[in-house]
Structures are given as C-alpha cells and as structure tokens.
Amino acid sequence: MQKSYKKRFKITKTGKIMRRRMAQDHFRAKKTGSQIRKKRKGLSLGKADAKVFRKHLNLK
C-alpha cells in the first residue's frame, strides 16, 4: 500500500475501508462539543469509492 493511502485510509478486519472525517484540525472554536465528538468516529467509504480504491491498490 502506498504511504499516502496508508496515512489516510484504514482497511478493517472485515474489509471495509475507513476514512477520517473532515474539519477536525482547525476552526474548531465555533463548533459545539457534540459536533466535535461526532467527527472523532471514522466513516466508511461508499461502494463506488471503495471499488476505485481497491482497483488502484490492486486489492480484491
């Protein structure tokens, strides 16, 4: 797996591809605590995006 992909995506044990939610690093002062907590969880890629990702990395 390329280093750039390794930083941004995680492949779970079941084969799902997880990514990080956006808008977590800066401009957080205006956001409520509940918004910040919701963004901590990962988000799985959609089927179309996962298909492209797998094709690019030569995964099954």
N, CA, C and O atoms as a GROMACS GRO file, in nm:
protein
  240
    1MET      N    1   0.085  -0.118   0.000
    1MET     CA    2   0.000   0.000   0.000
    1MET      C    3   0.089   0.124   0.000
    1MET      O    4   0.190   0.129   0.071
    2GLN      N    5   0.052   0.224  -0.079
    2GLN     CA    6   0.130   0.346  -0.084
    2GLN      C    7   0.123   0.420   0.047
    2GLN      O    8   0.022   0.414   0.118
    3LYS      N    9   0.229   0.492   0.080
    3LYS     CA   10   0.236   0.563   0.207
    3LYS      C   11   0.126   0.668   0.220
    3LYS      O   12   0.072   0.687   0.329
    4SER      N   13   0.094   0.736   0.111
    4SER     CA   14  -0.008   0.840   0.116
    4SER      C   15  -0.145   0.781   0.149
    4SER      O   16  -0.225   0.843   0.219
    5TYR      N   17  -0.173   0.661   0.098
    5TYR     CA   18  -0.300   0.596   0.127
    5TYR      C   19  -0.301   0.540   0.269
    5TYR      O   20  -0.404   0.541   0.337
    6LYS      N   21  -0.186   0.493   0.312
    6LYS     CA   22  -0.174   0.436   0.446
    6LYS      C   23  -0.206   0.540   0.554
    6LYS      O   24  -0.264   0.508   0.658
    7LYS      N   25  -0.169   0.666   0.527
    7LYS     CA   26  -0.195   0.774   0.621
    7LYS      C   27  -0.344   0.809   0.628
    7LYS      O   28  -0.394   0.846   0.734
    8ARG      N   29  -0.414   0.795   0.516
    8ARG     CA   30  -0.550   0.847   0.507
    8ARG      C   31  -0.660   0.743   0.522
    8ARG      O   32  -0.773   0.778   0.556
    9PHE      N   33  -0.629   0.617   0.497
    9PHE     CA   34  -0.731   0.512   0.500
    9PHE      C   35  -0.687   0.395   0.585
    9PHE      O   36  -0.568   0.370   0.602
   10LYS      N   37  -0.785   0.323   0.638
   10LYS     CA   38  -0.757   0.203   0.716
   10LYS      C   39  -0.850   0.093   0.665
   10LYS      O   40  -0.970   0.115   0.649
   11ILE      N   41  -0.795  -0.023   0.640
   11ILE     CA   42  -0.876  -0.136   0.599
   11ILE      C   43  -0.904  -0.220   0.722
   11ILE      O   44  -0.812  -0.264   0.790
   12THR      N   45  -1.032  -0.241   0.752
   12THR     CA   46  -1.071  -0.315   0.871
   12THR      C   47  -1.056  -0.464   0.848
   12THR      O   48  -1.028  -0.510   0.737
   13LYS      N   49  -1.076  -0.539   0.955
   13LYS     CA   50  -1.065  -0.685   0.950
   13LYS      C   51  -1.168  -0.744   0.854
   13LYS      O   52  -1.140  -0.845   0.787
   14THR      N   53  -1.285  -0.683   0.846
   14THR     CA   54  -1.391  -0.734   0.759
   14THR      C   55  -1.379  -0.685   0.616
   14THR      O   56  -1.455  -0.727   0.529
   15GLY      N   57  -1.281  -0.595   0.590
   15GLY     CA   58  -1.258  -0.549   0.454
   15GLY      C   59  -1.314  -0.412   0.422
   15GLY      O   60  -1.299  -0.365   0.309
   16LYS      N   61  -1.378  -0.347   0.518
   16LYS     CA   62  -1.429  -0.212   0.494
   16LYS      C   63  -1.311  -0.116   0.488
   16LYS      O   64  -1.207  -0.139   0.549
   17ILE      N   65  -1.329  -0.009   0.414
   17ILE     CA   66  -1.227   0.095   0.405
   17ILE      C   67  -1.278   0.217   0.480
   17ILE      O   68  -1.381   0.274   0.446
   18MET      N   69  -1.204   0.255   0.584
   18MET     CA   70  -1.245   0.366   0.670
   18MET      C   71  -1.162   0.489   0.639
   18MET      O   72  -1.044   0.479   0.604
   19ARG      N   73  -1.224   0.604   0.652
   19ARG     CA   74  -1.153   0.730   0.634
   19ARG      C   75  -1.187   0.824   0.749
   19ARG      O   76  -1.281   0.799   0.825
   20ARG      N   77  -1.111   0.930   0.761
   20ARG     CA   78  -1.128   1.027   0.868
   20ARG      C   79  -1.228   1.133   0.824
   20ARG      O   80  -1.233   1.169   0.706
   21ARG      N   81  -1.308   1.182   0.916
   21ARG     CA   82  -1.400   1.290   0.883
   21ARG      C   83  -1.326   1.421   0.869
   21ARG      O   84  -1.222   1.442   0.933
   22MET      N   85  -1.378   1.510   0.785
   22MET     CA   86  -1.310   1.637   0.761
   22MET      C   87  -1.342   1.739   0.870
   22MET      O   88  -1.431   1.718   0.953
   23ALA      N   89  -1.269   1.850   0.870
   23ALA     CA   90  -1.290   1.966   0.957
   23ALA      C   91  -1.265   1.935   1.104
   23ALA      O   92  -1.347   1.969   1.190
   24GLN      N   93  -1.153   1.869   1.133
   24GLN     CA   94  -1.120   1.839   1.272
   24GLN      C   95  -0.999   1.916   1.323
   24GLN      O   96  -0.978   1.923   1.445
   25ASP      N   97  -0.920   1.972   1.235
   25ASP     CA   98  -0.793   2.027   1.277
   25ASP      C   99  -0.796   2.172   1.323
   25ASP      O  100  -0.736   2.205   1.426
   26HIS      N  101  -0.864   2.258   1.250
   26HIS     CA  102  -0.868   2.397   1.292
   26HIS      C  103  -1.007   2.455   1.268
   26HIS      O  104  -1.092   2.389   1.209
   27PHE      N  105  -1.029   2.577   1.313
   27PHE     CA  106  -1.161   2.642   1.313
   27PHE      C  107  -1.259   2.564   1.399
   27PHE      O  108  -1.376   2.551   1.364
   28ARG      N  109  -1.211   2.513   1.511
   28ARG     CA  110  -1.297   2.433   1.598
   28ARG      C  111  -1.362   2.515   1.708
   28ARG      O  112  -1.452   2.466   1.776
   29ALA      N  113  -1.321   2.639   1.726
   29ALA     CA  114  -1.372   2.719   1.836
   29ALA      C  115  -1.522   2.742   1.826
   29ALA      O  116  -1.592   2.749   1.927
   30LYS      N  117  -1.572   2.754   1.704
   30LYS     CA  118  -1.715   2.780   1.683
   30LYS      C  119  -1.799   2.654   1.698
   30LYS      O  120  -1.919   2.662   1.724
   31LYS      N  121  -1.738   2.538   1.682
   31LYS     CA  122  -1.814   2.414   1.681
   31LYS      C  123  -1.854   2.372   1.823
   31LYS      O  124  -1.781   2.395   1.919
   32THR      N  125  -1.971   2.312   1.834
   32THR     CA  126  -2.018   2.265   1.963
   32THR      C  127  -1.945   2.135   2.000
   32THR      O  128  -1.885   2.071   1.914
   33GLY      N  129  -1.952   2.099   2.125
   33GLY     CA  130  -1.888   1.976   2.172
   33GLY      C  131  -1.944   1.853   2.104
   33GLY      O  132  -1.870   1.759   2.074
   34SER      N  133  -2.074   1.853   2.080
   34SER     CA  134  -2.136   1.736   2.016
   34SER      C  135  -2.088   1.721   1.872
   34SER      O  136  -2.070   1.609   1.825
   35GLN      N  137  -2.067   1.831   1.802
   35GLN     CA  138  -2.016   1.824   1.665
   35GLN      C  139  -1.875   1.765   1.663
   35GLN      O  140  -1.842   1.681   1.580
   36ILE      N  141  -1.792   1.811   1.756
   36ILE     CA  142  -1.654   1.763   1.763
   36ILE      C  143  -1.651   1.614   1.796
   36ILE      O  144  -1.573   1.539   1.738
   37ARG      N  145  -1.734   1.571   1.890
   37ARG     CA  146  -1.737   1.429   1.928
   37ARG      C  147  -1.784   1.341   1.813
   37ARG      O  148  -1.732   1.231   1.795
   38LYS      N  149  -1.882   1.388   1.736
   38LYS     CA  150  -1.932   1.309   1.622
   38LYS      C  151  -1.823   1.288   1.517
   38LYS      O  152  -1.818   1.183   1.453
   39LYS      N  153  -1.737   1.387   1.500
   39LYS     CA  154  -1.634   1.379   1.398
   39LYS      C  155  -1.518   1.288   1.434
   39LYS      O  156  -1.435   1.256   1.349
   40ARG      N  157  -1.509   1.247   1.559
   40ARG     CA  158  -1.400   1.158   1.601
   40ARG      C  159  -1.411   1.019   1.539
   40ARG      O  160  -1.310   0.954   1.513
   41LYS      N  161  -1.534   0.975   1.515
   41LYS     CA  162  -1.554   0.842   1.458
   41LYS      C  163  -1.514   0.840   1.312
   41LYS      O  164  -1.525   0.941   1.242
   42GLY      N  165  -1.468   0.726   1.267
   42GLY     CA  166  -1.433   0.710   1.127
   42GLY      C  167  -1.558   0.695   1.042
   42GLY      O  168  -1.668   0.674   1.093
   43LEU      N  169  -1.541   0.705   0.914
   43LEU     CA  170  -1.651   0.695   0.821
   43LEU      C  171  -1.610   0.598   0.712
   43LEU      O  172  -1.500   0.608   0.657
   44SER      N  173  -1.697   0.503   0.679
   44SER     CA  174  -1.659   0.407   0.576
   44SER      C  175  -1.684   0.466   0.438
   44SER      O  176  -1.775   0.547   0.420
   45LEU      N  177  -1.604   0.424   0.342
   45LEU     CA  178  -1.622   0.472   0.206
   45LEU      C  179  -1.745   0.407   0.145
   45LEU      O  180  -1.783   0.296   0.183
   46GLY      N  181  -1.806   0.477   0.052
   46GLY     CA  182  -1.919   0.421  -0.022
   46GLY      C  183  -1.872   0.312  -0.115
   46GLY      O  184  -1.752   0.294  -0.136
   47LYS      N  185  -1.966   0.238  -0.170
   47LYS     CA  186  -1.930   0.125  -0.256
   47LYS      C  187  -1.852   0.167  -0.379
   47LYS      O  188  -1.755   0.102  -0.416
   48ALA      N  189  -1.894   0.277  -0.443
   48ALA     CA  190  -1.826   0.322  -0.565
   48ALA      C  191  -1.683   0.367  -0.534
   48ALA      O  192  -1.590   0.334  -0.606
   49ASP      N  193  -1.667   0.443  -0.426
   49ASP     CA  194  -1.534   0.491  -0.387
   49ASP      C  195  -1.443   0.375  -0.347
   49ASP      O  196  -1.325   0.373  -0.382
   50ALA      N  197  -1.499   0.279  -0.275
   50ALA     CA  198  -1.421   0.164  -0.231
   50ALA      C  199  -1.374   0.082  -0.351
   50ALA      O  200  -1.263   0.028  -0.352
   51LYS      N  201  -1.459   0.074  -0.452
   51LYS     CA  202  -1.424  -0.002  -0.573
   51LYS      C  203  -1.304   0.062  -0.643
   51LYS      O  204  -1.212  -0.008  -0.686
   52VAL      N  205  -1.305   0.193  -0.655
   52VAL     CA  206  -1.194   0.266  -0.718
   52VAL      C  207  -1.067   0.250  -0.635
   52VAL      O  208  -0.959   0.227  -0.690
   53PHE      N  209  -1.081   0.261  -0.504
   53PHE     CA  210  -0.968   0.248  -0.412
   53PHE      C  211  -0.904   0.111  -0.426
   53PHE      O  212  -0.781   0.101  -0.436
   54ARG      N  213  -0.985   0.007  -0.426
   54ARG     CA  214  -0.933  -0.129  -0.435
   54ARG      C  215  -0.865  -0.153  -0.570
   54ARG      O  216  -0.762  -0.221  -0.577
   55LYS      N  217  -0.923  -0.098  -0.676
   55LYS     CA  218  -0.865  -0.114  -0.810
   55LYS      C  219  -0.729  -0.047  -0.817
   55LYS      O  220  -0.634  -0.100  -0.874
   56HIS      N  221  -0.720   0.071  -0.758
   56HIS     CA  222  -0.597   0.146  -0.759
   56HIS      C  223  -0.486   0.075  -0.683
   56HIS      O  224  -0.370   0.081  -0.724
   57LEU      N  225  -0.520   0.009  -0.573
   57LEU     CA  226  -0.420  -0.060  -0.491
   57LEU      C  227  -0.405  -0.208  -0.522
   57LEU      O  228  -0.329  -0.278  -0.456
   58ASN      N  229  -0.477  -0.255  -0.624
   58ASN     CA  230  -0.472  -0.396  -0.664
   58ASN      C  231  -0.515  -0.489  -0.551
   58ASN      O  232  -0.454  -0.593  -0.529
   59LEU      N  233  -0.620  -0.450  -0.479
   59LEU     CA  234  -0.677  -0.535  -0.374
   59LEU      C  235  -0.796  -0.609  -0.431
   59LEU      O  236  -0.851  -0.570  -0.534
   60LYS      N  237  -0.836  -0.718  -0.364
   60LYS     CA  238  -0.952  -0.796  -0.410
   60LYS      C  239  -1.081  -0.723  -0.380
   60LYS      O  240  -1.189  -0.772  -0.411
   0.00000   0.00000   0.00000
